[in-house]
Amino acid sequence: MPHTRSAKKRMRKSREARLRNRSAKSAMKTAIKKVLAASSPEEAMEAFRRATSVIDRTAKKGIIHKNTAARYKSRLARIVQNLARA
């Protein structure tokens, strides 16, 4: 356990940030799962738009790296395209 005041504050702040980051990551993963679970191409496209927005926001906040965000979006776009073609 921390002894100094600043160490206690740092522990409290890192806990708050960890919970906030975990929540944002969870929302992002849920959005991605909705794209994968979509049955029709139109539904998938709408879910993809929402997921892209959530992924970009998560990257902008620094929770995930921008290249990781780009990779997620690229993979989802490919899946949605293949669904639209089928």
N, CA and C atoms as a LAMMPS dump frame, in Angstrom:
ITEM: TIMESTEP
0
ITEM: NUMBER OF ATOMS
258
ITEM: BOX BOUNDS ff ff ff
-5.0000000000000000e+02 5.0000000000000000e+02
-5.0000000000000000e+02 5.0000000000000000e+02
-5.0000000000000000e+02 5.0000000000000000e+02
ITEM: ATOMS id mol type element x y z
1 1 1 N 0.838 -1.187 0
2 1 2 C 0 0 0
3 1 3 C 0.878 1.245 0
4 2 1 N 0.398 2.29 -0.646
5 2 2 C 1.18 3.526 -0.694
6 2 3 C 1.205 4.226 0.667
7 3 1 N 2.277 4.928 0.912
8 3 2 C 2.424 5.636 2.186
9 3 3 C 2.231 7.134 2.021
10 4 1 N 2.806 7.688 0.98
11 4 2 C 2.728 9.141 0.813
12 4 3 C 1.396 9.558 0.208
13 5 1 N 1.064 10.822 0.433
14 5 2 C -0.191 11.373 -0.096
15 5 3 C -0.243 11.289 -1.612
16 6 1 N 0.876 11.626 -2.242
17 6 2 C 0.904 11.634 -3.71
18 6 3 C 0.763 10.221 -4.273
19 7 1 N 1.344 9.247 -3.593
20 7 2 C 1.237 7.858 -4.052
21 7 3 C -0.195 7.355 -3.905
22 8 1 N -0.865 7.772 -2.83
23 8 2 C -2.273 7.393 -2.632
24 8 3 C -3.143 7.989 -3.73
25 9 1 N -2.87 9.254 -4.052
26 9 2 C -3.64 9.924 -5.105
27 9 3 C -3.378 9.251 -6.453
28 10 1 N -2.116 8.94 -6.718
29 10 2 C -1.752 8.288 -7.976
30 10 3 C -2.461 6.938 -8.11
31 11 1 N -2.539 6.2 -7.008
32 11 2 C -3.221 4.914 -7.028
33 11 3 C -4.713 5.104 -7.312
34 12 1 N -5.298 6.114 -6.677
35 12 2 C -6.723 6.39 -6.88
36 12 3 C -6.99 6.797 -8.325
37 13 1 N -6.153 7.669 -8.857
38 13 2 C -6.331 8.155 -10.227
39 13 3 C -6.132 7.033 -11.247
40 14 1 N -5.144 6.172 -11.013
41 14 2 C -4.905 5.085 -11.965
42 14 3 C -6.062 4.093 -11.932
43 15 1 N -6.667 3.898 -10.763
44 15 2 C -7.834 3.009 -10.665
45 15 3 C -8.998 3.586 -11.469
46 16 1 N -9.238 4.889 -11.313
47 16 2 C -10.321 5.55 -12.054
48 16 3 C -10.084 5.442 -13.557
49 17 1 N -8.849 5.692 -13.974
50 17 2 C -8.51 5.629 -15.402
51 17 3 C -8.661 4.208 -15.924
52 18 1 N -8.245 3.227 -15.129
53 18 2 C -8.349 1.829 -15.545
54 18 3 C -9.809 1.44 -15.769
55 19 1 N -10.685 1.864 -14.857
56 19 2 C -12.109 1.555 -14.999
57 19 3 C -12.706 2.25 -16.219
58 20 1 N -12.306 3.501 -16.431
59 20 2 C -12.794 4.259 -17.585
60 20 3 C -12.323 3.61 -18.884
61 21 1 N -11.047 3.231 -18.927
62 21 2 C -10.487 2.593 -20.124
63 21 3 C -11.134 1.239 -20.382
64 22 1 N -11.368 0.483 -19.318
65 22 2 C -11.992 -0.834 -19.462
66 22 3 C -13.396 -0.699 -20.037
67 23 1 N -14.123 0.305 -19.57
68 23 2 C -15.483 0.545 -20.056
69 23 3 C -15.472 0.906 -21.541
70 24 1 N -14.541 1.77 -21.941
71 24 2 C -14.45 2.189 -23.343
72 24 3 C -14.066 1.012 -24.238
73 25 1 N -13.13 0.187 -23.775
74 25 2 C -12.722 -0.988 -24.554
75 25 3 C -13.871 -1.971 -24.697
76 26 1 N -14.636 -2.122 -23.626
77 26 2 C -15.776 -3.033 -23.65
78 26 3 C -16.828 -2.553 -24.645
79 27 1 N -17.08 -1.247 -24.663
80 27 2 C -18.049 -0.678 -25.606
81 27 3 C -17.583 -0.904 -27.04
82 28 1 N -16.271 -0.766 -27.259
83 28 2 C -15.712 -0.977 -28.588
84 28 3 C -15.889 -2.436 -29.019
85 29 1 N -15.585 -3.356 -28.119
86 29 2 C -15.71 -4.781 -28.445
87 29 3 C -17.161 -5.157 -28.724
88 30 1 N -18.085 -4.564 -27.968
89 30 2 C -19.511 -4.825 -28.184
90 30 3 C -19.936 -4.336 -29.56
91 31 1 N -19.462 -3.148 -29.949
92 31 2 C -19.793 -2.598 -31.267
93 31 3 C -19.262 -3.506 -32.374
94 32 1 N -18.066 -4.034 -32.189
95 32 2 C -17.475 -4.94 -33.176
96 32 3 C -18.297 -6.224 -33.283
97 33 1 N -18.722 -6.755 -32.14
98 33 2 C -19.523 -7.985 -32.137
99 33 3 C -20.859 -7.78 -32.839
100 34 1 N -21.425 -6.577 -32.726
101 34 2 C -22.696 -6.292 -33.394
102 34 3 C -22.53 -6.324 -34.913
103 35 1 N -21.38 -5.875 -35.4
104 35 2 C -21.113 -5.936 -36.845
105 35 3 C -21.029 -7.398 -37.271
106 36 1 N -20.322 -8.199 -36.497
107 36 2 C -20.137 -9.609 -36.839
108 36 3 C -21.445 -10.397 -36.748
109 37 1 N -22.35 -9.957 -35.877
110 37 2 C -23.612 -10.673 -35.68
111 37 3 C -24.71 -10.221 -36.638
112 38 1 N -24.465 -9.154 -37.403
113 38 2 C -25.49 -8.616 -38.301
114 38 3 C -25.878 -9.652 -39.352
115 39 1 N -27.182 -9.72 -39.612
116 39 2 C -27.675 -10.735 -40.551
117 39 3 C -27.779 -10.212 -41.978
118 40 1 N -28.225 -8.969 -42.142
119 40 2 C -28.374 -8.417 -43.49
120 40 3 C -27.24 -7.44 -43.791
121 41 1 N -26.932 -7.223 -45.058
122 41 2 C -25.877 -6.266 -45.426
123 41 3 C -26.17 -4.843 -44.944
124 42 1 N -27.452 -4.447 -44.985
125 42 2 C -27.808 -3.09 -44.543
126 42 3 C -27.568 -2.94 -43.041
127 43 1 N -27.97 -3.959 -42.312
128 43 2 C -27.781 -3.961 -40.861
129 43 3 C -26.286 -3.943 -40.527
130 44 1 N -25.514 -4.709 -41.276
131 44 2 C -24.068 -4.774 -41.064
132 44 3 C -23.418 -3.425 -41.355
133 45 1 N -23.883 -2.756 -42.409
134 45 2 C -23.314 -1.456 -42.773
135 45 3 C -23.586 -0.417 -41.689
136 46 1 N -24.797 -0.42 -41.161
137 46 2 C -25.149 0.527 -40.097
138 46 3 C -24.333 0.236 -38.834
139 47 1 N -24.209 -1.03 -38.491
140 47 2 C -23.411 -1.419 -37.324
141 47 3 C -21.942 -1.069 -37.548
142 48 1 N -21.478 -1.201 -38.785
143 48 2 C -20.091 -0.86 -39.124
144 48 3 C -19.835 0.631 -38.933
145 49 1 N -20.787 1.464 -39.351
146 49 2 C -20.631 2.917 -39.167
147 49 3 C -20.501 3.261 -37.684
148 50 1 N -21.367 2.657 -36.879
149 50 2 C -21.319 2.909 -35.43
150 50 3 C -20.008 2.406 -34.831
151 51 1 N -19.604 1.208 -35.226
152 51 2 C -18.381 0.611 -34.694
153 51 3 C -17.157 1.444 -35.068
154 52 1 N -17.131 1.942 -36.296
155 52 2 C -16.017 2.776 -36.747
156 52 3 C -15.889 4.017 -35.875
157 53 1 N -17.022 4.62 -35.571
158 53 2 C -17.033 5.808 -34.725
159 53 3 C -16.5 5.49 -33.33
160 54 1 N -16.959 4.387 -32.77
161 54 2 C -16.526 3.988 -31.427
162 54 3 C -15.033 3.663 -31.424
163 55 1 N -14.565 2.965 -32.443
164 55 2 C -13.146 2.604 -32.538
165 55 3 C -12.29 3.867 -32.642
166 56 1 N -12.716 4.82 -33.479
167 56 2 C -11.961 6.071 -33.635
168 56 3 C -11.899 6.854 -32.326
169 57 1 N -13.015 6.9 -31.607
170 57 2 C -13.04 7.622 -30.328
171 57 3 C -12.112 6.965 -29.314
172 58 1 N -12.101 5.636 -29.302
173 58 2 C -11.235 4.903 -28.38
174 58 3 C -9.767 5.186 -28.694
175 59 1 N -9.438 5.241 -29.97
176 59 2 C -8.056 5.531 -30.372
177 59 3 C -7.696 6.979 -30.064
178 60 1 N -8.632 7.885 -30.27
179 60 2 C -8.372 9.305 -30.023
180 60 3 C -8.062 9.561 -28.549
181 61 1 N -8.716 8.8 -27.668
182 61 2 C -8.484 8.945 -26.23
183 61 3 C -7.187 8.279 -25.788
184 62 1 N -6.552 7.535 -26.701
185 62 2 C -5.285 6.891 -26.37
186 62 3 C -5.442 5.551 -25.675
187 63 1 N -6.646 5.003 -25.702
188 63 2 C -6.891 3.72 -25.049
189 63 3 C -6.328 2.585 -25.896
190 64 1 N -6.448 2.726 -27.214
191 64 2 C -5.793 1.794 -28.13
192 64 3 C -4.939 2.621 -29.089
193 65 1 N -3.945 2.002 -29.682
194 65 2 C -3.066 2.692 -30.628
195 65 3 C -3.82 2.952 -31.928
196 66 1 N -3.447 4.013 -32.627
197 66 2 C -4.152 4.365 -33.868
198 66 3 C -4.016 3.279 -34.935
199 67 1 N -2.877 2.581 -34.953
200 67 2 C -2.715 1.498 -35.931
201 67 3 C -3.597 0.3 -35.593
202 68 1 N -3.8 0.068 -34.312
203 68 2 C -4.703 -1.007 -33.884
204 68 3 C -6.118 -0.674 -34.326
205 69 1 N -6.502 0.588 -34.176
206 69 2 C -7.829 1.037 -34.607
207 69 3 C -7.981 0.843 -36.112
208 70 1 N -6.957 1.206 -36.858
209 70 2 C -6.995 1.059 -38.312
210 70 3 C -7.131 -0.412 -38.701
211 71 1 N -6.445 -1.276 -37.974
212 71 2 C -6.511 -2.709 -38.257
213 71 3 C -7.916 -3.259 -37.992
214 72 1 N -8.508 -2.868 -36.868
215 72 2 C -9.884 -3.289 -36.562
216 72 3 C -10.845 -2.835 -37.656
217 73 1 N -10.731 -1.568 -38.042
218 73 2 C -11.648 -1.015 -39.047
219 73 3 C -11.463 -1.701 -40.395
220 74 1 N -10.227 -1.982 -40.758
221 74 2 C -9.938 -2.637 -42.029
222 74 3 C -10.545 -4.034 -42.072
223 75 1 N -10.373 -4.774 -40.996
224 75 2 C -10.918 -6.137 -40.941
225 75 3 C -12.439 -6.118 -41.002
226 76 1 N -13.044 -5.182 -40.264
227 76 2 C -14.505 -5.085 -40.272
228 76 3 C -15.014 -4.688 -41.651
229 77 1 N -14.316 -3.756 -42.303
230 77 2 C -14.734 -3.31 -43.637
231 77 3 C -14.707 -4.477 -44.617
232 78 1 N -13.676 -5.305 -44.518
233 78 2 C -13.57 -6.467 -45.403
234 78 3 C -14.722 -7.442 -45.157
235 79 1 N -15.062 -7.647 -43.903
236 79 2 C -16.17 -8.553 -43.557
237 79 3 C -17.489 -8.016 -44.094
238 80 1 N -17.717 -6.706 -43.93
239 80 2 C -18.965 -6.085 -44.399
240 80 3 C -19.042 -6.139 -45.922
241 81 1 N -17.923 -5.906 -46.594
242 81 2 C -17.89 -5.984 -48.063
243 81 3 C -18.24 -7.38 -48.549
244 82 1 N -17.651 -8.382 -47.922
245 82 2 C -17.929 -9.769 -48.315
246 82 3 C -19.384 -10.133 -48.067
247 83 1 N -19.958 -9.6 -47.002
248 83 2 C -21.362 -9.858 -46.699
249 83 3 C -22.26 -9.198 -47.746
250 84 1 N -21.871 -8.004 -48.194
251 84 2 C -22.659 -7.283 -49.202
252 84 3 C -22.609 -8.001 -50.551
253 85 1 N -21.462 -8.607 -50.866
254 85 2 C -21.314 -9.319 -52.141
255 85 3 C -22.103 -10.622 -52.161
256 86 1 N -22.186 -11.259 -51.018
257 86 2 C -22.839 -12.587 -50.95
258 86 3 C -24.341 -12.508 -51.117
